[in-house]
């Protein structure tokens, strides 16, 4: 089960297509809703699930509005009993204005109109880490965290300030990516260092930073404008899944 946002969707779609390419004649079934996806390779009793939850912690509608509960993870009941869990979050934590999906944040009974987004991300991930410690049996379930997926909206990140990813046809070439490590990756590493149960970091951040050429840009069918945050299929998410496969069989 992939658990997370639209970057989890990218990876789930990629893995589904890669497996189907190997067994093109296998009997399959497919379910897709706004918050859930399932691809089943029935001949092999293999099921790939997608659970959409951009923050991992709960986002609920209350009388006061939409509340992002930094210390609540009730939806985690749906994740139990999986053979493999691949978690991901960050993409939506930075949204503001009309694209911000919550009205308030809440922690410990206190409500906040806003807070530093990296601090909020840390609090949410700490709640997720507690869920893993309490609910995962490592003998039954392997847990992965899909590393931070970078965006390429600002060319200054790769020393070309006047550009975005639009029209880019070559990856970045250099020994070190100029923008350095995203602060969200620092938060992820800090939280993972405190998880008591085994969690494998699928560290895709640096290799993805180099792929400024791998976005759907203006050609995505479901995003308006230039999309420099999601990835073309097939493409970079296939590499993420190759790394996942290597980690699983190691």
Protein Blocks (a to p, Z undefined) as FASTA:
>chain_A
ZZddfklmmmmmmmmmmmmmmmmmbccdddddfkbccdddfknopacdddddfklpacdd
dfkbccddfkbcfklmmmgoiabdcddehjlmmpghjllcbfbdceehiacfbdcfklmm
mmmmmmmmmmmmmmpcfklpccdddddddddfblklnopakbcfehpabdcddfbdfklp
afklmmmmmmmmmpmbdcddddfklmmmmmmmlcgkjmpfkbghjdfkbccdedjklmmm
mmmmmmmmZZ
